[in-house]
Amino acid sequence: MRCVIARFPFDLTKSEVEHSMAGVEPESVTAGSVVVGPHAYPVKQVGEVITRQDRRDFTEAEVARALTRLGFVCRPAAAPARTAVPSWADPA
């Protein structure tokens, strides 16, 4: 599949992405993630490996869109947990 990431065209296949990520240790996921094989990787980590570009050169959305079109499961960043309102702040 042809896709554009950081203004550069790439012809990617699902098997090529899986092969590129084989043996790569997943970093801790703090933003969006993608499941490749048995591991969940940060989307930016996968983008860096498959494009050989610096992570600052592309957005997470560009890579997630391409990976989703290839059939990978991408998950957005988890919403921050809500904190409880202290009892002294309750206007009751």
N, CA, C and O atoms as CSV, one atom per row, in Angstrom:
chain,resi,resn,atom,element,x,y,z
A,1,MET,N,N,0.838,-1.165,0.000
A,1,MET,CA,C,0.000,0.000,0.000
A,1,MET,C,C,0.893,1.242,0.000
A,1,MET,O,O,1.880,1.318,0.732
A,2,ARG,N,N,0.534,2.178,-0.810
A,2,ARG,CA,C,1.294,3.430,-0.881
A,2,ARG,C,C,0.718,4.416,0.128
A,2,ARG,O,O,-0.495,4.619,0.190
A,3,CYS,N,N,1.596,5.024,0.915
A,3,CYS,CA,C,1.161,6.033,1.874
A,3,CYS,C,C,2.224,7.122,1.945
A,3,CYS,O,O,3.371,6.919,1.546
A,4,VAL,N,N,1.822,8.281,2.461
A,4,VAL,CA,C,2.738,9.407,2.602
A,4,VAL,C,C,2.883,9.712,4.086
A,4,VAL,O,O,1.903,9.956,4.790
A,5,ILE,N,N,4.121,9.693,4.539
A,5,ILE,CA,C,4.432,10.013,5.932
A,5,ILE,C,C,5.533,11.057,5.900
A,5,ILE,O,O,6.595,10.833,5.320
A,6,ALA,N,N,5.279,12.196,6.525
A,6,ALA,CA,C,6.234,13.307,6.564
A,6,ALA,C,C,6.638,13.729,5.148
A,6,ALA,O,O,7.812,13.975,4.870
A,7,ARG,N,N,5.644,13.808,4.264
A,7,ARG,CA,C,5.811,14.255,2.886
A,7,ARG,C,C,6.649,13.306,2.024
A,7,ARG,O,O,7.042,13.673,0.917
A,8,PHE,N,N,6.928,12.090,2.515
A,8,PHE,CA,C,7.678,11.113,1.734
A,8,PHE,C,C,6.780,9.915,1.438
A,8,PHE,O,O,6.101,9.421,2.338
A,9,PRO,N,N,6.765,9.441,0.191
A,9,PRO,CA,C,5.935,8.283,-0.144
A,9,PRO,C,C,6.609,6.974,0.281
A,9,PRO,O,O,7.825,6.816,0.168
A,10,PHE,N,N,5.793,6.051,0.767
A,10,PHE,CA,C,6.279,4.732,1.164
A,10,PHE,C,C,5.328,3.689,0.613
A,10,PHE,O,O,4.114,3.891,0.593
A,11,ASP,N,N,5.885,2.571,0.164
A,11,ASP,CA,C,5.093,1.410,-0.225
A,11,ASP,C,C,5.279,0.378,0.881
A,11,ASP,O,O,6.339,-0.238,0.997
A,12,LEU,N,N,4.246,0.196,1.688
A,12,LEU,CA,C,4.324,-0.682,2.845
A,12,LEU,C,C,3.356,-1.841,2.713
A,12,LEU,O,O,2.284,-1.710,2.122
A,13,THR,N,N,3.745,-2.970,3.269
A,13,THR,CA,C,2.841,-4.103,3.406
A,13,THR,C,C,2.831,-4.511,4.872
A,13,THR,O,O,3.763,-4.213,5.620
A,14,LYS,N,N,1.784,-5.183,5.263
A,14,LYS,CA,C,1.665,-5.613,6.657
A,14,LYS,C,C,2.815,-6.530,7.041
A,14,LYS,O,O,3.371,-6.402,8.132
A,15,SER,N,N,3.179,-7.453,6.157
A,15,SER,CA,C,4.258,-8.393,6.472
A,15,SER,C,C,5.612,-7.680,6.601
A,15,SER,O,O,6.447,-8.081,7.411
A,16,GLU,N,N,5.829,-6.628,5.807
A,16,GLU,CA,C,7.083,-5.867,5.928
A,16,GLU,C,C,7.172,-5.155,7.272
A,16,GLU,O,O,8.236,-5.110,7.891
A,17,VAL,N,N,6.054,-4.601,7.718
A,17,VAL,CA,C,6.037,-3.920,9.013
A,17,VAL,C,C,6.304,-4.935,10.123
A,17,VAL,O,O,7.099,-4.678,11.026
A,18,GLU,N,N,5.640,-6.083,10.053
A,18,GLU,CA,C,5.849,-7.129,11.061
A,18,GLU,C,C,7.294,-7.597,11.070
A,18,GLU,O,O,7.876,-7.801,12.135
A,19,HIS,N,N,7.873,-7.766,9.895
A,19,HIS,CA,C,9.273,-8.184,9.788
A,19,HIS,C,C,10.215,-7.119,10.353
A,19,HIS,O,O,11.180,-7.449,11.042
A,20,SER,N,N,9.941,-5.849,10.067
A,20,SER,CA,C,10.775,-4.760,10.567
A,20,SER,C,C,10.731,-4.668,12.089
A,20,SER,O,O,11.730,-4.321,12.720
A,21,MET,N,N,9.576,-4.977,12.681
A,21,MET,CA,C,9.420,-4.848,14.130
A,21,MET,C,C,9.832,-6.111,14.893
A,21,MET,O,O,9.916,-6.092,16.121
A,22,ALA,N,N,10.089,-7.204,14.173
A,22,ALA,CA,C,10.508,-8.439,14.829
A,22,ALA,C,C,11.825,-8.203,15.562
A,22,ALA,O,O,12.789,-7.707,14.979
A,23,GLY,N,N,11.855,-8.553,16.812
A,23,GLY,CA,C,13.063,-8.396,17.610
A,23,GLY,C,C,13.253,-7.011,18.203
A,23,GLY,O,O,14.215,-6.789,18.939
A,24,VAL,N,N,12.359,-6.070,17.902
A,24,VAL,CA,C,12.458,-4.724,18.461
A,24,VAL,C,C,11.734,-4.716,19.801
A,24,VAL,O,O,10.558,-5.073,19.877
A,25,GLU,N,N,12.424,-4.314,20.845
A,25,GLU,CA,C,11.843,-4.254,22.186
A,25,GLU,C,C,10.882,-3.079,22.282
A,25,GLU,O,O,11.274,-1.949,21.989
A,26,PRO,N,N,9.637,-3.310,22.685
A,26,PRO,CA,C,8.679,-2.201,22.778
A,26,PRO,C,C,9.051,-1.230,23.895
A,26,PRO,O,O,9.435,-1.644,24.989
A,27,GLU,N,N,8.933,0.053,23.608
A,27,GLU,CA,C,9.124,1.073,24.625
A,27,GLU,C,C,7.836,1.174,25.433
A,27,GLU,O,O,6.810,0.620,25.038
A,28,SER,N,N,7.883,1.870,26.550
A,28,SER,CA,C,6.655,2.036,27.328
A,28,SER,C,C,5.697,2.931,26.542
A,28,SER,O,O,6.107,3.910,25.919
A,29,VAL,N,N,4.435,2.581,26.584
A,29,VAL,CA,C,3.420,3.301,25.818
A,29,VAL,C,C,2.893,4.456,26.659
A,29,VAL,O,O,2.290,4.242,27.710
A,30,THR,N,N,3.123,5.678,26.192
A,30,THR,CA,C,2.617,6.859,26.888
A,30,THR,C,C,1.639,7.636,26.015
A,30,THR,O,O,0.954,8.537,26.499
A,31,ALA,N,N,1.572,7.297,24.757
A,31,ALA,CA,C,0.657,7.967,23.818
A,31,ALA,C,C,-0.103,6.881,23.078
A,31,ALA,O,O,-0.403,5.836,23.655
A,32,GLY,N,N,-0.418,7.110,21.812
A,32,GLY,CA,C,-1.120,6.110,21.022
A,32,GLY,C,C,-0.263,4.876,20.826
A,32,GLY,O,O,0.965,4.961,20.807
A,33,SER,N,N,-0.914,3.719,20.679
A,33,SER,CA,C,-0.178,2.471,20.507
A,33,SER,C,C,-0.721,1.694,19.321
A,33,SER,O,O,-1.830,1.935,18.843
A,34,VAL,N,N,0.098,0.749,18.859
A,34,VAL,CA,C,-0.290,-0.133,17.767
A,34,VAL,C,C,0.153,-1.543,18.140
A,34,VAL,O,O,1.244,-1.741,18.676
A,35,VAL,N,N,-0.700,-2.514,17.853
A,35,VAL,CA,C,-0.378,-3.903,18.139
A,35,VAL,C,C,0.249,-4.515,16.892
A,35,VAL,O,O,-0.376,-4.593,15.835
A,36,VAL,N,N,1.503,-4.947,17.040
A,36,VAL,CA,C,2.225,-5.625,15.962
A,36,VAL,C,C,2.687,-6.956,16.531
A,36,VAL,O,O,3.547,-7.004,17.411
A,37,GLY,N,N,2.114,-8.024,16.025
A,37,GLY,CA,C,2.418,-9.338,16.575
A,37,GLY,C,C,1.906,-9.409,18.000
A,37,GLY,O,O,0.781,-8.991,18.275
A,38,PRO,N,N,2.724,-9.939,18.921
A,38,PRO,CA,C,2.269,-10.068,20.308
A,38,PRO,C,C,2.506,-8.816,21.161
A,38,PRO,O,O,2.178,-8.816,22.348
A,39,HIS,N,N,3.061,-7.765,20.585
A,39,HIS,CA,C,3.454,-6.584,21.366
A,39,HIS,C,C,2.659,-5.338,20.991
A,39,HIS,O,O,2.196,-5.187,19.860
A,40,ALA,N,N,2.515,-4.453,21.972
A,40,ALA,CA,C,1.942,-3.129,21.732
A,40,ALA,C,C,3.105,-2.138,21.755
A,40,ALA,O,O,3.832,-2.038,22.743
A,41,TYR,N,N,3.265,-1.418,20.667
A,41,TYR,CA,C,4.344,-0.447,20.526
A,41,TYR,C,C,3.758,0.961,20.472
A,41,TYR,O,O,2.627,1.144,20.022
A,42,PRO,N,N,4.525,1.965,20.929
A,42,PRO,CA,C,4.102,3.339,20.663
A,42,PRO,C,C,4.087,3.569,19.147
A,42,PRO,O,O,4.981,3.098,18.443
A,43,VAL,N,N,3.097,4.275,18.652
A,43,VAL,CA,C,2.973,4.511,17.215
A,43,VAL,C,C,4.231,5.197,16.674
A,43,VAL,O,O,4.704,4.855,15.590
A,44,LYS,N,N,4.764,6.143,17.408
A,44,LYS,CA,C,5.959,6.869,16.947
A,44,LYS,C,C,7.168,5.934,16.828
A,44,LYS,O,O,7.993,6.118,15.933
A,45,GLN,N,N,7.290,4.935,17.711
A,45,GLN,CA,C,8.393,3.990,17.622
A,45,GLN,C,C,8.302,3.185,16.334
A,45,GLN,O,O,9.302,3.007,15.637
A,46,VAL,N,N,7.115,2.701,16.017
A,46,VAL,CA,C,6.920,1.930,14.783
A,46,VAL,C,C,7.199,2.820,13.572
A,46,VAL,O,O,7.855,2.391,12.622
A,47,GLY,N,N,6.705,4.055,13.604
A,47,GLY,CA,C,6.956,4.984,12.505
A,47,GLY,C,C,8.437,5.220,12.270
A,47,GLY,O,O,8.895,5.283,11.130
A,48,GLU,N,N,9.176,5.351,13.355
A,48,GLU,CA,C,10.622,5.573,13.230
A,48,GLU,C,C,11.322,4.367,12.601
A,48,GLU,O,O,12.216,4.523,11.770
A,49,VAL,N,N,10.910,3.173,13.003
A,49,VAL,CA,C,11.540,1.959,12.470
A,49,VAL,C,C,11.206,1.764,10.990
A,49,VAL,O,O,12.094,1.480,10.186
A,50,ILE,N,N,9.933,1.914,10.629
A,50,ILE,CA,C,9.553,1.594,9.246
A,50,ILE,C,C,9.930,2.685,8.252
A,50,ILE,O,O,10.114,2.398,7.069
A,51,THR,N,N,10.050,3.941,8.711
A,51,THR,CA,C,10.400,5.017,7.778
A,51,THR,C,C,11.868,5.409,7.849
A,51,THR,O,O,12.386,6.061,6.942
A,52,ARG,N,N,12.542,5.011,8.931
A,52,ARG,CA,C,13.941,5.407,9.176
A,52,ARG,C,C,14.086,6.928,9.277
A,52,ARG,O,O,15.126,7.492,8.935
A,53,GLN,N,N,13.021,7.576,9.753
A,53,GLN,CA,C,13.038,9.023,9.949
A,53,GLN,C,C,13.004,9.323,11.441
A,53,GLN,O,O,12.605,8.482,12.247
A,54,ASP,N,N,13.420,10.515,11.791
A,54,ASP,CA,C,13.339,10.962,13.171
A,54,ASP,C,C,11.877,11.131,13.560
A,54,ASP,O,O,11.057,11.543,12.739
A,55,ARG,N,N,11.551,10.819,14.797
A,55,ARG,CA,C,10.158,10.902,15.261
A,55,ARG,C,C,9.591,12.311,15.174
A,55,ARG,O,O,8.376,12.485,15.083
A,56,ARG,N,N,10.439,13.295,15.200
A,56,ARG,CA,C,9.960,14.684,15.122
A,56,ARG,C,C,9.517,15.065,13.720
A,56,ARG,O,O,8.897,16.112,13.531
A,57,ASP,N,N,9.829,14.223,12.725
A,57,ASP,CA,C,9.512,14.543,11.333
A,57,ASP,C,C,8.087,14.165,10.917
A,57,ASP,O,O,7.627,14.596,9.860
A,58,PHE,N,N,7.388,13.378,11.719
A,58,PHE,CA,C,6.046,12.948,11.353
A,58,PHE,C,C,5.141,12.986,12.574
A,58,PHE,O,O,5.608,13.044,13.712
A,59,THR,N,N,3.841,12.952,12.318
A,59,THR,CA,C,2.882,12.944,13.423
A,59,THR,C,C,2.423,11.521,13.711
A,59,THR,O,O,2.520,10.630,12.867
A,60,GLU,N,N,1.933,11.340,14.900
A,60,GLU,CA,C,1.375,10.050,15.292
A,60,GLU,C,C,0.191,9.688,14.403
A,60,GLU,O,O,0.008,8.528,14.036
A,61,ALA,N,N,-0.608,10.696,14.063
A,61,ALA,CA,C,-1.804,10.464,13.245
A,61,ALA,C,C,-1.440,9.941,11.856
A,61,ALA,O,O,-2.129,9.065,11.332
A,62,GLU,N,N,-0.366,10.463,11.250
A,62,GLU,CA,C,0.047,9.995,9.918
A,62,GLU,C,C,0.366,8.511,9.942
A,62,GLU,O,O,-0.079,7.758,9.075
A,63,VAL,N,N,1.142,8.091,10.939
A,63,VAL,CA,C,1.558,6.689,11.028
A,63,VAL,C,C,0.371,5.808,11.403
A,63,VAL,O,O,0.196,4.731,10.833
A,64,ALA,N,N,-0.450,6.255,12.359
A,64,ALA,CA,C,-1.613,5.464,12.766
A,64,ALA,C,C,-2.560,5.253,11.595
A,64,ALA,O,O,-3.109,4.163,11.437
A,65,ARG,N,N,-2.761,6.270,10.777
A,65,ARG,CA,C,-3.643,6.153,9.613
A,65,ARG,C,C,-3.104,5.090,8.645
A,65,ARG,O,O,-3.864,4.258,8.149
A,66,ALA,N,N,-1.793,5.121,8.378
A,66,ALA,CA,C,-1.193,4.141,7.466
A,66,ALA,C,C,-1.273,2.734,8.045
A,66,ALA,O,O,-1.606,1.789,7.330
A,67,LEU,N,N,-0.972,2.587,9.331
A,67,LEU,CA,C,-0.999,1.263,9.952
A,67,LEU,C,C,-2.411,0.700,10.019
A,67,LEU,O,O,-2.606,-0.503,9.846
A,68,THR,N,N,-3.388,1.545,10.265
A,68,THR,CA,C,-4.785,1.102,10.289
A,68,THR,C,C,-5.206,0.609,8.911
A,68,THR,O,O,-5.895,-0.404,8.794
A,69,ARG,N,N,-4.791,1.326,7.865
A,69,ARG,CA,C,-5.121,0.899,6.501
A,69,ARG,C,C,-4.466,-0.435,6.160
A,69,ARG,O,O,-4.983,-1.182,5.329
A,70,LEU,N,N,-3.326,-0.744,6.796
A,70,LEU,CA,C,-2.659,-2.023,6.577
A,70,LEU,C,C,-3.306,-3.157,7.374
A,70,LEU,O,O,-3.009,-4.329,7.141
A,71,GLY,N,N,-4.190,-2.810,8.314
A,71,GLY,CA,C,-4.875,-3.843,9.085
A,71,GLY,C,C,-4.415,-3.990,10.518
A,71,GLY,O,O,-4.832,-4.926,11.199
A,72,PHE,N,N,-3.567,-3.095,10.997
A,72,PHE,CA,C,-3.124,-3.154,12.387
A,72,PHE,C,C,-4.142,-2.465,13.289
A,72,PHE,O,O,-4.889,-1.593,12.847
A,73,VAL,N,N,-4.161,-2.865,14.552
A,73,VAL,CA,C,-5.050,-2.261,15.537
A,73,VAL,C,C,-4.296,-1.134,16.230
A,73,VAL,O,O,-3.294,-1.366,16.905
A,74,CYS,N,N,-4.788,0.085,16.057
A,74,CYS,CA,C,-4.194,1.257,16.700
A,74,CYS,C,C,-5.133,1.739,17.784
A,74,CYS,O,O,-6.351,1.775,17.606
A,75,ARG,N,N,-4.542,2.111,18.918
A,75,ARG,CA,C,-5.335,2.618,20.035
A,75,ARG,C,C,-4.884,4.030,20.361
A,75,ARG,O,O,-3.687,4.313,20.388
A,76,PRO,N,N,-5.845,4.920,20.609
A,76,PRO,CA,C,-5.465,6.296,20.979
A,76,PRO,C,C,-4.873,6.334,22.383
A,76,PRO,O,O,-4.977,5.372,23.145
A,77,ALA,N,N,-4.257,7.453,22.705
A,77,ALA,CA,C,-3.703,7.631,24.040
A,77,ALA,C,C,-4.826,7.559,25.064
A,77,ALA,O,O,-5.941,8.016,24.811
A,78,ALA,N,N,-4.529,6.991,26.201
A,78,ALA,CA,C,-5.529,6.892,27.259
A,78,ALA,C,C,-5.827,8.276,27.820
A,78,ALA,O,O,-4.931,9.107,27.970
A,79,ALA,N,N,-7.087,8.508,28.124
A,79,ALA,CA,C,-7.476,9.789,28.714
A,79,ALA,C,C,-6.935,9.861,30.141
A,79,ALA,O,O,-6.910,8.851,30.846
A,80,PRO,N,N,-6.507,11.032,30.565
A,80,PRO,CA,C,-5.986,11.144,31.924
A,80,PRO,C,C,-7.074,10.826,32.949
A,80,PRO,O,O,-8.247,11.140,32.751
A,81,ALA,N,N,-6.663,10.207,34.031
A,81,ALA,CA,C,-7.624,9.836,35.064
A,81,ALA,C,C,-8.164,11.083,35.751
A,81,ALA,O,O,-7.439,12.049,35.987
A,82,ARG,N,N,-9.449,11.036,36.064
A,82,ARG,CA,C,-10.057,12.161,36.775
A,82,ARG,C,C,-9.661,12.074,38.239
A,82,ARG,O,O,-9.586,10.989,38.817
A,83,THR,N,N,-9.416,13.207,38.813
A,83,THR,CA,C,-9.076,13.222,40.230
A,83,THR,C,C,-10.325,13.533,41.039
A,83,THR,O,O,-11.224,14.235,40.574
A,84,ALA,N,N,-10.368,13.013,42.225
A,84,ALA,CA,C,-11.516,13.241,43.096
A,84,ALA,C,C,-11.512,14.685,43.591
A,84,ALA,O,O,-10.450,15.272,43.800
A,85,VAL,N,N,-12.679,15.241,43.774
A,85,VAL,CA,C,-12.807,16.596,44.316
A,85,VAL,C,C,-12.674,16.498,45.824
A,85,VAL,O,O,-13.399,15.721,46.445
A,86,PRO,N,N,-11.775,17.257,46.437
A,86,PRO,CA,C,-11.615,17.182,47.894
A,86,PRO,C,C,-12.906,17.572,48.592
A,86,PRO,O,O,-13.663,18.408,48.098
A,87,SER,N,N,-13.150,16.968,49.732
A,87,SER,CA,C,-14.405,17.218,50.456
A,87,SER,C,C,-14.537,18.673,50.881
A,87,SER,O,O,-15.653,19.181,50.987
A,88,TRP,N,N,-13.427,19.351,51.125
A,88,TRP,CA,C,-13.509,20.760,51.528
A,88,TRP,C,C,-13.954,21.654,50.385
A,88,TRP,O,O,-14.369,22.791,50.611
A,89,ALA,N,N,-13.871,21.145,49.142
A,89,ALA,CA,C,-14.280,21.939,47.987
A,89,ALA,C,C,-15.760,21.728,47.652
A,89,ALA,O,O,-16.289,22.389,46.758
A,90,ASP,N,N,-16.431,20.812,48.364
A,90,ASP,CA,C,-17.837,20.533,48.084
A,90,ASP,C,C,-18.702,21.680,48.607
A,90,ASP,O,O,-18.657,21.987,49.799
A,91,PRO,N,N,-19.493,22.323,47.731
A,91,PRO,CA,C,-20.255,23.501,48.149
A,91,PRO,C,C,-21.486,23.169,49.002
A,91,PRO,O,O,-22.226,24.080,49.374
A,92,ALA,N,N,-21.723,21.907,49.317
A,92,ALA,CA,C,-22.926,21.533,50.076
A,92,ALA,C,C,-22.898,21.981,51.471
A,92,ALA,O,O,-23.845,21.733,52.218
